Amino acid sequence: MLLDLIEERKSIRQYLDKEIPNEDLNKILKAGYLAPSWMNSQPWKFIVVKNNETKDLLSQLSGYQPHVKNAPVVIVFIADKNGWSKEEFSKVLSNNGLAESAIEKILTKPMLYPSLLGDDKVLLRSVEQVTYAVSYMMLEAKELGIDSCVIGAISNEATVIKEEIFNKVNEVLNLSKDDVLITMLTLGYAKEKEKTNKIRKDYNKIIYFEKLN
Ligand SMILES: Cc1cc2nc3c(=O)[nH]c(=O)nc-3n(C[C@H](O)[C@H](O)[C@H](O)COP(=O)(O)O)c2cc1C
């Protein structure tokens, strides 16, 4: 059951020196590829990093988090701002089977086309999109017995810490001005079987029915 996987999954930060078979990696990537997105816009790109030097740079970007360097694979999630451009967005809508007149209408409505609200909102919505792909990959990985950890503590456009390392990573990953590194996911096999201990806030402080108390 999916809920069993969710209950068992925990963030793992120490990995065995063991490669992930390509077949499994492809399944993980496919899960992200098939994740839902705003009007099926898929404004993202996923970069699979195995190269040690690149992983070292990505670790530096995350404030030297060691698991970024030690994981056999790091997936880098890029928000593709170009995916929100009129041209690209229209293409996607057209591929979804929408008529030109419907597409024109959508492009005038800020609720349906966030680009009308400016760059900040596009970035916000991009983070939202990428999150689904990350979650899908993380769960598919768990299903395959592969552990992971989301790495959100990084310098990027959202944190606006444009240090030297930020520029270097952009260069090494060959990112254009429309490509924004949003987050990363480390993948590998846990060094030690860690007992899952879900520490969460009280269930009834989080879940409500009909309205908040
Ligand atoms: C958006 C996001 C960013 C995170 N950033 C980091 C990070 O930079 N480094 C890290 O070691 N863990 C990171 N985590 C993992 C969380 O610390 C972890 O999910 C949380 O403590 C709950 O533990 P669990 O995943 O084992 O259930 C991040 C998780 C999320 C969802």
The ligand as an SDF file (V2000), in Angstrom:
LIG
                    3D

 31 33  0  0  0  0  0  0  0  0999 V2000
   11.3810   21.4300    0.9150 C   0  0  0  0  0  0  0  0  0  0  0  0
   12.2970   20.5930    1.7610 C   0  0  0  0  0  0  0  0  0  0  0  0
   13.6020   20.9980    1.9600 C   0  0  0  0  0  0  0  0  0  0  0  0
   14.4730   20.2210    2.7150 C   0  0  0  0  0  0  0  0  0  0  0  0
   15.7890   20.5930    2.7990 N   0  0  0  0  0  0  0  0  0  0  0  0
   16.6800   19.7700    3.4160 C   0  0  0  0  0  0  0  0  0  0  0  0
   18.0580   20.0600    3.3780 C   0  0  0  0  0  0  0  0  0  0  0  0
   18.5150   21.0390    2.8100 O   0  0  0  0  0  0  0  0  0  0  0  0
   18.8890   19.1730    3.9910 N   0  0  0  0  0  0  0  0  0  0  0  0
   18.4550   18.0420    4.6220 C   0  0  0  0  0  0  0  0  0  0  0  0
   19.2820   17.2860    5.1170 O   0  0  0  0  0  0  0  0  0  0  0  0
   17.1370   17.7540    4.6780 N   0  0  0  0  0  0  0  0  0  0  0  0
   16.2260   18.5620    4.0600 C   0  0  0  0  0  0  0  0  0  0  0  0
   14.9000   18.2440    4.0370 N   0  0  0  0  0  0  0  0  0  0  0  0
   14.4180   17.0250    4.7310 C   0  0  0  0  0  0  0  0  0  0  0  0
   13.6060   17.3490    5.9940 C   0  0  0  0  0  0  0  0  0  0  0  0
   14.4610   17.7590    7.0320 O   0  0  0  0  0  0  0  0  0  0  0  0
   12.7760   16.1270    6.3910 C   0  0  0  0  0  0  0  0  0  0  0  0
   11.8850   15.7930    5.3420 O   0  0  0  0  0  0  0  0  0  0  0  0
   11.9590   16.3610    7.6610 C   0  0  0  0  0  0  0  0  0  0  0  0
   12.7880   16.5790    8.7680 O   0  0  0  0  0  0  0  0  0  0  0  0
   11.0170   15.1910    7.9710 C   0  0  0  0  0  0  0  0  0  0  0  0
   11.7440   13.9970    8.1150 O   0  0  0  0  0  0  0  0  0  0  0  0
   11.4500   12.7190    7.1790 P   0  0  0  0  0  0  0  0  0  0  0  0
   11.6190   13.1380    5.7600 O   0  0  0  0  0  0  0  0  0  0  0  0
   12.4710   11.7070    7.6060 O   0  0  0  0  0  0  0  0  0  0  0  0
   10.0610   12.2530    7.4560 O   0  0  0  0  0  0  0  0  0  0  0  0
   14.0130   19.0140    3.3080 C   0  0  0  0  0  0  0  0  0  0  0  0
   12.6900   18.6190    3.1140 C   0  0  0  0  0  0  0  0  0  0  0  0
   11.8440   19.3710    2.3230 C   0  0  0  0  0  0  0  0  0  0  0  0
   10.4610   18.8690    2.0570 C   0  0  0  0  0  0  0  0  0  0  0  0
  1  2  1  0
  2  3  1  0
  2 30  2  0
  3  4  2  0
  4  5  1  0
  4 28  1  0
  5  6  2  0
  6  7  1  0
  6 13  1  0
  7  8  2  0
  7  9  1  0
  9 10  1  0
 10 11  2  0
 10 12  1  0
 12 13  2  0
 13 14  1  0
 14 15  1  0
 14 28  1  0
 15 16  1  0
 16 17  1  0
 16 18  1  0
 18 19  1  0
 18 20  1  0
 20 21  1  0
 20 22  1  0
 22 23  1  0
 23 24  1  0
 24 25  2  0
 24 26  1  0
 24 27  1  0
 28 29  2  0
 29 30  1  0
 30 31  1  0
M  END
$$$$
